[in-house]
Amino acid sequence: MHAGRRPRAAAFTDSRAGQEREAYEALRKARLGEFMAGFNAVSLRLKEMYQMITLGGDAELELVDTLDPFSEVSPVVGSWG
């Protein structure tokens, strides 16, 4: 085995891993952006519908975990007002 081959192969592997990591991060950011856009649209529509049904009540959705918004979503208790 040539001594020069191993470092080149390792450099290629590191470079490839960096590219894959960047691609993963780009997809993760896109997923988060699309999720939040949808979440906000649903939250706004829920608020509108709840106000119409209750003649002025207030309801909204909140993220249970803002650091990991994909973990779970739970409705906040609405107020009858």
DSSP file (Angstrom, degrees, kcal/mol; ACC not computed):
  #  RESIDUE AA STRUCTURE BP1 BP2  ACC     N-H-->O    O-->H-N    N-H-->O    O-->H-N    TCO  KAPPA ALPHA  PHI   PSI    X-CA   Y-CA   Z-CA
    1    1 A M              0   0    0      0, 0.0     2,-0.2     0, 0.0     3,-0.0   0.000 360.0 360.0 360.0 135.4    0.0    0.0    0.0
    2    2 A H    >>  -     0   0    0      1,-0.1     4,-0.7     2,-0.0     3,-0.7  -0.560 360.0-136.3 -79.7 141.0    1.3    3.4   -0.9
    3    3 A A  T 34 S+     0   0    0     -2,-0.2     3,-0.2     1,-0.2    -1,-0.1   0.801 101.9  57.2 -66.3 -29.2    1.7    5.9    1.9
    4    4 A G  T 3> S+     0   0    0      1,-0.2     4,-1.2     2,-0.1    -1,-0.2   0.694  94.5  66.5 -77.6 -18.7    0.2    8.7   -0.2
    5    5 A R  H <> S+     0   0    0     -3,-0.7     4,-2.5     1,-0.2     5,-0.2   0.900  92.8  56.9 -72.2 -41.3   -3.1    7.0   -0.9
    6    6 A R  H  X S+     0   0    0     -4,-0.7     4,-2.6     1,-0.2     5,-0.2   0.928 106.4  47.1 -61.7 -48.7   -4.5    6.9    2.6
    7    7 A P  H  > S+     0   0    0      0, 0.0     4,-2.5     0, 0.0    -1,-0.2   0.898 113.4  49.6 -62.4 -37.8   -4.3   10.7    3.3
    8    8 A R  H  X S+     0   0    0     -4,-1.2     4,-2.4     2,-0.2    -2,-0.2   0.918 112.1  47.7 -65.2 -42.3   -5.9   11.4   -0.1
    9    9 A A  H  X S+     0   0    0     -4,-2.5     4,-2.4     2,-0.2    -1,-0.2   0.908 112.9  48.5 -64.5 -41.6   -8.7    8.9    0.6
   10   10 A A  H  X S+     0   0    0     -4,-2.6     4,-2.6    -5,-0.2    -2,-0.2   0.896 111.0  50.5 -65.6 -39.8   -9.3   10.3    4.0
   11   11 A A  H  X S+     0   0    0     -4,-2.5     4,-2.4    -5,-0.2    -2,-0.2   0.902 111.0  49.1 -64.9 -40.5   -9.4   13.9    2.6
   12   12 A F  H  X S+     0   0    0     -4,-2.4     4,-2.7     2,-0.2    -2,-0.2   0.922 111.9  48.6 -63.0 -44.2  -11.9   12.7    0.0
   13   13 A T  H  X S+     0   0    0     -4,-2.4     4,-2.6     2,-0.2    -2,-0.2   0.911 112.3  48.2 -62.9 -43.7  -14.0   11.1    2.7
   14   14 A D  H  X S+     0   0    0     -4,-2.6     4,-2.1     2,-0.2    -1,-0.2   0.903 112.8  48.8 -63.3 -41.4  -13.9   14.2    4.9
   15   15 A S  H  X S+     0   0    0     -4,-2.4     4,-2.1     2,-0.2    -2,-0.2   0.919 112.6  47.6 -64.2 -44.2  -14.8   16.4    1.9
   16   16 A R  H  X S+     0   0    0     -4,-2.7     4,-2.5     1,-0.2    -2,-0.2   0.899 110.4  51.9 -64.2 -41.8  -17.7   14.1    1.0
   17   17 A A  H  X S+     0   0    0     -4,-2.6     4,-2.3     1,-0.2    -1,-0.2   0.886 108.7  51.7 -63.0 -38.4  -18.9   14.0    4.6
   18   18 A G  H  X S+     0   0    0     -4,-2.1     4,-2.2     2,-0.2    -1,-0.2   0.897 109.9  48.8 -64.4 -40.9  -18.8   17.8    4.7
   19   19 A Q  H  X S+     0   0    0     -4,-2.1     4,-2.4     2,-0.2    -2,-0.2   0.913 112.0  48.4 -64.9 -42.7  -20.9   18.0    1.5
   20   20 A E  H  X S+     0   0    0     -4,-2.5     4,-2.5     2,-0.2    -2,-0.2   0.893 110.5  51.6 -64.8 -39.6  -23.4   15.6    2.9
   21   21 A R  H  X S+     0   0    0     -4,-2.3     4,-2.5     2,-0.2    -2,-0.2   0.906 110.6  48.4 -63.3 -42.8  -23.6   17.5    6.1
   22   22 A E  H  X S+     0   0    0     -4,-2.2     4,-2.3     2,-0.2    -2,-0.2   0.903 111.7  49.3 -64.5 -41.7  -24.3   20.7    4.2
   23   23 A A  H  X S+     0   0    0     -4,-2.4     4,-2.2     2,-0.2    -2,-0.2   0.914 111.5  49.9 -63.6 -42.5  -27.0   19.1    2.1
   24   24 A Y  H  X S+     0   0    0     -4,-2.5     4,-2.6     1,-0.2    -2,-0.2   0.928 110.9  48.7 -61.2 -46.2  -28.6   17.7    5.3
   25   25 A E  H  X S+     0   0    0     -4,-2.5     4,-2.4     1,-0.2    -1,-0.2   0.884 109.8  52.1 -63.4 -39.1  -28.6   21.1    7.0
   26   26 A A  H  X S+     0   0    0     -4,-2.3     4,-2.1     2,-0.2    -1,-0.2   0.915 112.5  45.2 -64.0 -42.6  -30.1   22.7    3.9
   27   27 A L  H  X S+     0   0    0     -4,-2.2     4,-2.6     2,-0.2    -2,-0.2   0.888 111.9  52.7 -67.1 -39.1  -32.9   20.1    3.8
   28   28 A R  H  X S+     0   0    0     -4,-2.6     4,-2.3     2,-0.2    -2,-0.2   0.909 110.8  47.0 -63.1 -42.3  -33.4   20.5    7.6
   29   29 A K  H  X S+     0   0    0     -4,-2.4     4,-2.6     2,-0.2    -1,-0.2   0.901 112.4  49.5 -66.1 -41.3  -33.8   24.3    7.2
   30   30 A A  H  X S+     0   0    0     -4,-2.1     4,-2.6     2,-0.2     5,-0.2   0.918 111.1  50.0 -63.8 -42.7  -36.2   23.9    4.3
   31   31 A R  H  X S+     0   0    0     -4,-2.6     4,-2.6     1,-0.2    -2,-0.2   0.925 111.9  47.8 -60.8 -45.7  -38.3   21.4    6.3
   32   32 A L  H  X S+     0   0    0     -4,-2.3     4,-2.8     2,-0.2     5,-0.2   0.921 111.9  50.0 -62.0 -44.7  -38.4   23.8    9.3
   33   33 A G  H  X S+     0   0    0     -4,-2.6     4,-2.0     1,-0.2    -2,-0.2   0.916 113.8  44.5 -61.3 -44.5  -39.3   26.8    7.1
   34   34 A E  H  X S+     0   0    0     -4,-2.6     4,-2.2     2,-0.2    -1,-0.2   0.897 113.8  50.5 -68.0 -40.0  -42.2   24.9    5.4
   35   35 A F  H  X S+     0   0    0     -4,-2.6     4,-3.1    -5,-0.2    -2,-0.2   0.937 111.7  47.1 -62.5 -46.6  -43.4   23.4    8.7
   36   36 A M  H  X S+     0   0    0     -4,-2.8     4,-2.6     2,-0.2     5,-0.2   0.875 110.3  52.6 -66.5 -36.6  -43.5   26.8   10.4
   37   37 A A  H  X S+     0   0    0     -4,-2.0     4,-1.9    -5,-0.2    -1,-0.2   0.936 114.9  42.1 -62.4 -45.7  -45.3   28.4    7.4
   38   38 A G  H  X S+     0   0    0     -4,-2.2     4,-2.6     2,-0.2     5,-0.2   0.909 113.7  51.9 -66.5 -43.0  -47.9   25.7    7.6
   39   39 A F  H  X S+     0   0    0     -4,-3.1     4,-2.6     1,-0.2    -2,-0.2   0.917 111.1  47.5 -59.7 -45.1  -48.1   25.8   11.4
   40   40 A N  H  X S+     0   0    0     -4,-2.6     4,-2.3     2,-0.2    -1,-0.2   0.877 111.4  50.7 -66.4 -37.7  -48.6   29.6   11.4
   41   41 A A  H  X S+     0   0    0     -4,-1.9     4,-2.2    -5,-0.2    -2,-0.2   0.925 113.4  45.0 -65.1 -44.3  -51.3   29.3    8.7
   42   42 A V  H  X S+     0   0    0     -4,-2.6     4,-2.7     2,-0.2    -2,-0.2   0.910 112.6  51.9 -65.1 -42.3  -53.2   26.7   10.6
   43   43 A S  H  X S+     0   0    0     -4,-2.6     4,-2.2    -5,-0.2    -2,-0.2   0.909 110.8  47.4 -61.2 -43.4  -52.8   28.6   13.9
   44   44 A L  H  X S+     0   0    0     -4,-2.3     4,-2.2     2,-0.2    -1,-0.2   0.920 113.2  47.9 -64.7 -44.2  -54.2   31.8   12.3
   45   45 A R  H  X S+     0   0    0     -4,-2.2     4,-2.8     1,-0.2     5,-0.2   0.889 110.2  52.5 -65.7 -38.9  -57.1   29.9   10.7
   46   46 A L  H  X S+     0   0    0     -4,-2.7     4,-2.8     2,-0.2     5,-0.2   0.927 109.0  50.3 -60.2 -44.9  -57.9   28.2   14.1
   47   47 A K  H  X S+     0   0    0     -4,-2.2     4,-2.1     2,-0.2    -2,-0.2   0.924 112.3  47.1 -59.5 -46.0  -57.9   31.6   15.8
   48   48 A E  H  X S+     0   0    0     -4,-2.2     4,-1.9     2,-0.2    -2,-0.2   0.932 114.7  45.6 -62.1 -47.4  -60.3   33.0   13.2
   49   49 A M  H  X S+     0   0    0     -4,-2.8     4,-2.7     1,-0.2     5,-0.2   0.907 112.1  50.9 -65.4 -42.0  -62.7   30.0   13.3
   50   50 A Y  H  X S+     0   0    0     -4,-2.8     4,-2.6     1,-0.2     7,-0.4   0.901 109.9  50.1 -64.0 -41.0  -62.7   29.9   17.1
   51   51 A Q  H  X>S+     0   0    0     -4,-2.1     5,-2.2    -5,-0.2     4,-0.7   0.891 112.5  47.8 -63.7 -38.7  -63.5   33.6   17.3
   52   52 A M  H  <5S+     0   0    0     -4,-1.9     3,-0.4     3,-0.2    -2,-0.2   0.919 115.0  44.5 -68.3 -43.3  -66.4   33.1   14.9
   53   53 A I  H  <5S+     0   0    0     -4,-2.7    -2,-0.2     1,-0.2    -1,-0.2   0.889 122.5  36.2 -68.5 -40.0  -67.8   30.0   16.7
   54   54 A T  H  <5S-     0   0    0     -4,-2.6    -1,-0.2    -5,-0.2    -2,-0.2   0.374 107.9-118.6 -97.9   4.5  -67.5   31.5   20.2
   55   55 A L  T  <5S-     0   0    0     -4,-0.7    -3,-0.2    -3,-0.4    -4,-0.1   0.931  94.1  -9.1  56.2  48.9  -68.4   35.1   19.2
   56   56 A G  S   <S+     0   0    0     -5,-2.2    -1,-0.2     1,-0.2    -5,-0.2   0.426  93.5 141.1 118.7   0.6  -65.1   36.5   20.4
   57   57 A G        -     0   0    0     -7,-0.4     2,-0.4    -6,-0.4    -1,-0.2  -0.121  43.6-128.6 -65.5 171.7  -63.2   33.8   22.2
   58   58 A D  B     +A   79   0A   0     21,-1.4    21,-1.9    -8,-0.1     2,-0.3  -0.988  32.0 160.2-130.5 132.1  -59.5   33.4   21.7
   59   59 A A        +     0   0    0     -2,-0.4     2,-0.3    19,-0.2    -8,-0.1  -0.990   5.4 168.8-145.7 150.2  -57.5   30.2   20.8
   60   60 A E        -     0   0    0     -2,-0.3    16,-1.6    16,-0.3     2,-0.4  -0.988  30.2-117.8-156.0 160.3  -54.1   29.6   19.4
   61   61 A L  E     -B   75   0B   0     -2,-0.3     2,-0.4    14,-0.2   -18,-0.0  -0.811  27.8-168.4 -99.1 144.1  -51.6   26.8   18.8
   62   62 A E  E     -B   74   0B   0     12,-1.1    12,-1.1    -2,-0.4     2,-0.3  -0.969  27.2-112.0-128.5 148.1  -48.2   26.9   20.5
   63   63 A L  E     -B   73   0B   0     -2,-0.4     3,-0.3     1,-0.2    10,-0.2  -0.629  18.5-149.2 -73.6 133.9  -45.2   24.7   19.8
   64   64 A V  S    S+     0   0    0      8,-1.1     2,-0.5    -2,-0.3    -1,-0.2   0.905  91.8  23.2 -69.7 -41.1  -44.5   22.5   22.8
   65   65 A D    >   -     0   0    0      7,-0.5     3,-0.6     3,-0.2    -1,-0.3  -0.914  65.2-171.1-130.3 103.5  -40.8   22.5   22.1
   66   66 A T  T 3  S+     0   0    0     -2,-0.5    -1,-0.1    -3,-0.3    -2,-0.1   0.748  89.7  55.9 -68.2 -22.2  -39.5   25.6   20.2
   67   67 A L  T 3  S+     0   0    0      1,-0.3    -1,-0.2     2,-0.1     3,-0.1   0.775 123.6  24.3 -78.9 -25.7  -36.1   24.0   19.9
   68   68 A D  S X  S+     0   0    0     -3,-0.6     3,-2.1     1,-0.1     4,-0.4  -0.662  70.0 175.1-136.1  79.3  -37.6   20.9   18.3
   69   69 A P  T 3  S+     0   0    0      0, 0.0    -5,-0.2     0, 0.0    -3,-0.1   0.602  76.1  64.0 -66.1  -9.4  -40.9   21.9   16.7
   70   70 A F  T 3  S+     0   0    0      1,-0.1     3,-0.1    -3,-0.1    -4,-0.1   0.529  81.2  82.4 -88.7  -5.9  -41.4   18.4   15.2
   71   71 A S  S <  S-     0   0    0     -3,-2.1     2,-0.3    -6,-0.3    -1,-0.1   0.967 108.4 -41.0 -66.7 -54.1  -41.6   16.7   18.5
   72   72 A E        -     0   0    0     -4,-0.4    -8,-1.1    -7,-0.1    -7,-0.5  -0.958  45.0-140.3-169.1 158.2  -45.3   17.4   19.2
   73   73 A V  E     -B   63   0B   0     -2,-0.3   -10,-0.1   -10,-0.2   -12,-0.0  -0.987  19.6-174.9-126.5 134.9  -47.9   20.1   18.9
   74   74 A S  E     -B   62   0B   0    -12,-1.1   -12,-1.1    -2,-0.4     2,-0.1  -0.994  24.7-119.0-133.3 136.2  -50.6   20.8   21.5
   75   75 A P  E     -B   61   0B   0      0, 0.0     2,-0.3     0, 0.0   -14,-0.2  -0.463  25.7-126.5 -72.9 144.8  -53.5   23.2   21.5
   76   76 A V        -     0   0    0    -16,-1.6   -16,-0.3    -2,-0.1     2,-0.2  -0.680  36.0 -98.1 -84.9 144.1  -53.7   25.9   24.1
   77   77 A V        -     0   0    0     -2,-0.3     2,-0.1   -18,-0.1    -1,-0.1  -0.459  42.5-131.8 -65.3 128.5  -56.9   26.0   26.1
   78   78 A G        -     0   0    0     -2,-0.2     2,-0.4   -19,-0.1   -19,-0.2  -0.379  12.2-129.1 -79.0 159.3  -59.2   28.6   24.6
   79   79 A S  B     -A   58   0A   0    -21,-1.9   -21,-1.4    -2,-0.1     2,-0.8  -0.900   9.1-135.7-110.6 140.3  -61.0   31.2   26.7
   80   80 A W              0   0    0     -2,-0.4   -23,-0.1   -23,-0.2   -25,-0.1  -0.835 360.0 360.0 -92.5 112.2  -64.7   31.9   26.4
   81   81 A G              0   0    0     -2,-0.8    -1,-0.2   -27,-0.1   -26,-0.1   0.462 360.0 360.0-131.8 360.0  -65.0   35.7   26.4
